[in-house]
Amino acid sequence: MRDWQIRRRSPYGYDPSTDSGLAFWVDATDTTTLTASGGGAITNGATIGSWASKKGTARSWTQWGSQNRPTWDSAGINGLAAAKYVAASSQILGCVTGLGDFSAMSGLTVMAAVRRVSANGLIFTTTMLDISSGTLHFNQCQLNMGPTFTGGGRQARGDSFVTVVAVPAVNTPPIFVECIAFGFGTGHISLYGNGVENIVNQAYHTPGTTNAGDPFSLGIGGSAVDSGTAFGFADGWIGEILGWLTEKSPDDLVPPHDYMRRRWGAGAM
């Protein structure tokens, strides 16, 4: 295990708005991307009706049931606004539209700034649909909330799903930046937590027996399967998520990680 941040430090100069490779970017501090569940501007403590991406193909995360929406906390993570999730209330935001660019992705890399309450929950997921086999849903990629840094993925329907787990130091702070990267061509998965390369290039799937299926839903704070099913609910705050439809290398991830870590105050400064 190497200390990724110390060994390959970069200046704090990354700007998601100028990253042409970003497929999606949600930022809870940007109130223009959020609407309250009853419509109109978001306010502190209000339930979130929709959360729009600031980058890539236009898409918006929503919740089908008003009782299952997270709330907006204007100072949720080190004084910055974040979406607050309560696992016991089964809160989740899902996206089932604007997913066309996912059909050509060679992999997926997701980086998130999170403040955890417990070990519960999923930060971000993609799910696939297999009508021919009768399987309605299963996760293609998932990034899990701490205190351990975990994630997993598969390439296609029928592939084995592999979970990778990294256990940080006991005194790791509850605010962290977690990142997962996996490639369909390489069959590898890598996991980073608070600047440490925890798991790098571990094999994550075996060849499946069915064709690959495009993701049909994305979830923030849980696995959003369809309008009636969801699971794996987060317990804590999610401030920002960056996503690329490629397998990003450790060196490529240093600038955005440094941006996220410094902005949200994750880990030892």
C-alpha positions as CSV (number, residue, x, y, z in Angstrom):
1,M,0.0,0.0,0.0
2,R,1.4,3.4,-1.0
3,D,0.4,6.8,0.2
4,W,-0.9,8.1,-3.1
5,Q,-1.2,11.7,-2.0
6,I,2.2,12.1,-0.6
7,R,4.1,10.3,-3.3
8,R,2.4,12.0,-6.2
9,R,1.2,15.4,-5.0
10,S,-0.1,17.9,-7.5
11,P,-0.9,21.6,-7.2
12,Y,-4.5,22.5,-6.4
13,G,-5.5,23.6,-9.8
14,Y,-8.1,21.1,-11.0
15,D,-11.5,22.6,-12.2
16,P,-14.3,20.2,-13.0
17,S,-16.0,22.8,-15.2
18,T,-13.0,22.6,-17.6
19,D,-12.6,18.8,-17.6
20,S,-14.0,17.8,-21.0
21,G,-13.9,14.1,-20.0
22,L,-16.4,14.4,-17.1
23,A,-19.6,12.5,-17.8
24,F,-21.4,13.7,-14.7
25,W,-20.8,16.1,-11.9
26,V,-23.2,16.7,-9.0
27,D,-22.3,19.4,-6.5
28,A,-24.6,20.1,-3.5
29,T,-23.1,23.6,-3.0
30,D,-24.5,24.8,-6.3
31,T,-28.1,25.6,-5.5
32,T,-29.0,26.2,-9.1
33,T,-28.8,22.5,-9.7
34,L,-31.2,21.6,-6.9
35,T,-34.9,22.0,-6.6
36,A,-37.1,21.4,-3.5
37,S,-39.5,18.5,-3.5
38,G,-42.5,20.9,-3.8
39,G,-40.7,22.9,-6.5
40,G,-38.8,26.1,-6.3
41,A,-35.5,27.0,-4.7
42,I,-33.9,24.6,-2.2
43,T,-33.6,25.8,1.4
44,N,-31.8,24.4,4.4
45,G,-33.6,21.3,5.7
46,A,-35.9,21.0,2.7
47,T,-36.3,17.6,0.9
48,I,-34.6,17.4,-2.5
49,G,-36.9,17.0,-5.4
50,S,-34.2,16.8,-8.1
51,W,-30.4,17.2,-8.3
52,A,-29.0,17.9,-11.8
53,S,-25.6,17.2,-13.2
54,K,-23.4,20.2,-14.0
55,K,-21.4,18.3,-16.7
56,G,-21.9,15.9,-19.5
57,T,-25.2,14.7,-20.9
58,A,-28.1,16.4,-19.3
59,R,-29.5,14.2,-16.5
60,S,-31.2,14.7,-13.2
61,W,-31.5,12.5,-10.1
62,T,-35.0,12.5,-8.5
63,Q,-37.0,10.4,-6.0
64,W,-40.3,8.8,-6.9
65,G,-41.7,8.9,-3.4
66,S,-41.7,12.1,-1.4
67,Q,-41.1,10.3,1.9
68,N,-37.9,8.8,0.6
69,R,-36.0,12.0,-0.4
70,P,-32.8,13.1,1.2
71,T,-32.6,16.7,2.6
72,W,-30.3,19.6,1.8
73,D,-28.0,20.6,4.6
74,S,-26.5,24.0,4.0
75,A,-23.5,23.2,6.2
76,G,-23.3,19.4,6.0
77,I,-19.6,18.8,5.4
78,N,-17.1,21.2,7.0
79,G,-19.5,24.1,6.5
80,L,-20.2,23.2,2.9
81,A,-23.7,22.2,1.7
82,A,-24.4,18.5,1.2
83,A,-27.3,16.1,0.6
84,K,-28.1,14.4,4.0
85,Y,-29.3,10.8,3.8
86,V,-30.9,8.7,6.6
87,A,-30.7,5.0,6.0
88,A,-33.6,4.2,8.2
89,S,-35.8,6.4,6.0
90,S,-34.7,4.6,2.8
91,Q,-33.6,7.8,1.1
92,I,-32.3,7.8,-2.4
93,L,-32.1,9.8,-5.6
94,G,-32.3,7.9,-8.9
95,C,-31.7,8.7,-12.6
96,V,-33.3,6.7,-15.4
97,T,-33.0,9.2,-18.3
98,G,-30.2,10.7,-20.3
99,L,-28.0,7.5,-20.1
100,G,-27.1,7.1,-23.8
101,D,-23.4,8.0,-23.3
102,F,-23.1,5.0,-21.0
103,S,-23.5,2.6,-23.9
104,A,-20.1,3.3,-25.2
105,M,-18.1,3.6,-22.0
106,S,-14.9,1.6,-21.7
107,G,-15.1,1.6,-17.9
108,L,-16.2,3.8,-15.1
109,T,-14.5,6.0,-12.5
110,V,-16.4,7.6,-9.7
111,M,-15.0,10.0,-7.0
112,A,-17.1,11.2,-4.1
113,A,-16.8,13.5,-1.1
114,V,-18.7,12.0,1.9
115,R,-19.3,12.4,5.6
116,R,-20.4,9.1,7.1
117,V,-22.6,8.4,10.0
118,S,-22.3,4.6,10.0
119,A,-21.0,1.8,7.8
120,N,-24.3,1.7,5.9
121,G,-25.0,2.5,2.4
122,L,-24.1,3.1,-1.2
123,I,-22.7,6.3,-2.5
124,F,-23.2,5.7,-6.2
125,T,-24.4,2.8,-8.3
126,T,-25.2,1.8,-11.9
127,T,-27.7,-1.0,-12.5
128,M,-28.5,-3.1,-15.6
129,L,-31.6,-4.8,-16.9
130,D,-31.8,-8.3,-18.3
131,I,-35.3,-9.0,-19.6
132,S,-34.4,-12.2,-21.5
133,S,-33.3,-14.0,-18.4
134,G,-36.0,-12.6,-16.2
135,T,-33.5,-10.8,-14.0
136,L,-34.9,-7.3,-13.4
137,H,-31.9,-5.7,-11.9
138,F,-28.4,-6.1,-10.5
139,N,-25.5,-3.7,-9.8
140,Q,-22.9,-3.2,-12.4
141,C,-20.8,-0.9,-10.3
142,Q,-21.2,0.3,-6.7
143,L,-19.2,2.6,-4.4
144,N,-19.9,2.1,-0.8
145,M,-19.9,4.4,2.3
146,G,-17.2,3.9,5.0
147,P,-15.9,3.4,7.6
148,T,-14.2,0.8,5.4
149,F,-13.7,1.9,1.8
150,T,-15.5,-0.6,-0.4
151,G,-16.7,-1.0,-4.0
152,G,-17.3,-3.6,-6.6
153,G,-18.4,-4.2,-10.1
154,R,-19.1,-6.5,-13.1
155,Q,-18.8,-6.0,-16.8
156,A,-21.9,-7.7,-18.1
157,R,-25.0,-9.7,-17.2
158,G,-23.8,-13.1,-16.1
159,D,-20.4,-11.9,-14.9
160,S,-19.3,-12.5,-11.3
161,F,-19.5,-9.5,-9.1
162,V,-16.4,-8.8,-7.1
163,T,-16.2,-6.6,-4.0
164,V,-13.0,-5.0,-2.9
165,V,-12.5,-3.8,0.7
166,A,-9.9,-1.6,2.2
167,V,-9.7,-0.9,6.0
168,P,-8.2,2.5,6.8
169,A,-6.5,3.5,10.1
170,V,-8.8,3.4,13.1
171,N,-8.6,7.2,13.5
172,T,-9.5,8.0,9.9
173,P,-11.8,11.0,10.0
174,P,-15.5,10.5,9.0
175,I,-15.1,13.0,6.1
176,F,-13.4,11.3,3.2
177,V,-12.9,11.2,-0.5
178,E,-13.5,7.8,-2.0
179,C,-12.8,6.7,-5.6
180,I,-13.4,3.6,-7.6
181,A,-12.1,2.9,-11.1
182,F,-12.7,-0.1,-13.2
183,G,-12.1,-1.1,-16.9
184,F,-14.2,-3.4,-19.1
185,G,-11.2,-4.2,-21.3
186,T,-8.7,-4.8,-18.5
187,G,-11.2,-6.5,-16.1
188,H,-9.5,-4.6,-13.3
189,I,-10.8,-2.6,-10.4
190,S,-8.9,-0.1,-8.2
191,L,-10.0,1.6,-5.0
192,Y,-8.7,4.8,-3.4
193,G,-9.6,6.3,0.0
194,N,-8.4,9.7,1.3
195,G,-5.4,9.7,-0.9
196,V,-4.3,6.1,-0.4
197,E,-4.1,3.5,-3.2
198,N,-5.8,0.8,-1.3
199,I,-6.5,-1.7,-4.0
200,V,-5.0,-1.4,-7.5
201,N,-5.8,-3.4,-10.6
202,Q,-7.5,-6.3,-8.9
203,A,-9.4,-8.7,-11.2
204,Y,-13.1,-7.9,-10.8
205,H,-15.0,-10.3,-13.1
206,T,-15.0,-13.5,-14.9
207,P,-16.4,-13.7,-18.5
208,G,-20.2,-13.9,-18.5
209,T,-22.5,-16.0,-20.5
210,T,-24.8,-13.3,-21.7
211,N,-24.4,-10.1,-23.6
212,A,-23.4,-6.8,-21.9
213,G,-26.4,-4.6,-21.1
214,D,-26.4,-0.8,-20.9
215,P,-27.0,0.7,-17.5
216,F,-30.7,1.7,-17.2
217,S,-30.5,3.5,-13.9
218,L,-28.0,5.4,-11.7
219,G,-28.4,5.9,-8.0
220,I,-27.0,8.4,-5.5
221,G,-27.3,7.2,-1.9
222,G,-28.5,3.8,-2.8
223,S,-29.3,1.4,-5.7
224,A,-32.1,2.9,-7.8
225,V,-33.6,0.0,-9.7
226,D,-36.9,1.3,-10.8
227,S,-39.8,3.4,-9.6
228,G,-40.8,0.8,-7.0
229,T,-37.5,-0.8,-5.8
230,A,-34.4,0.5,-4.2
231,F,-31.9,-0.8,-1.6
232,G,-28.5,-0.2,0.0
233,F,-29.4,3.2,1.5
234,A,-26.7,5.7,2.5
235,D,-26.3,7.0,6.1
236,G,-24.6,10.4,6.1
237,W,-23.9,13.3,3.8
238,I,-22.8,13.3,0.1
239,G,-21.4,16.6,-1.0
240,E,-20.0,16.1,-4.5
241,I,-19.6,13.3,-7.1
242,L,-17.4,13.3,-10.2
243,G,-17.8,10.6,-12.8
244,W,-15.9,9.5,-16.0
245,L,-16.9,6.8,-18.4
246,T,-13.3,5.5,-18.6
247,E,-10.9,3.7,-16.3
248,K,-8.8,6.6,-14.9
249,S,-5.2,5.9,-13.9
250,P,-3.8,6.7,-10.5
251,D,-1.8,9.6,-11.9
252,D,-4.8,11.0,-13.8
253,L,-6.8,10.9,-10.6
254,V,-4.3,13.0,-8.5
255,P,-5.6,16.5,-9.6
256,P,-9.3,15.8,-9.1
257,H,-8.6,14.0,-5.8
258,D,-6.5,16.9,-4.5
259,Y,-9.3,19.3,-5.5
260,M,-11.9,17.2,-3.7
261,R,-9.8,16.5,-0.6
262,R,-8.8,20.2,-0.1
263,R,-12.3,21.5,-0.8
264,W,-14.1,19.2,1.5
265,G,-11.4,18.9,4.2
266,A,-11.1,15.1,3.9
267,G,-8.4,13.3,5.7
268,A,-5.2,14.7,7.3
269,M,-4.4,18.1,5.8
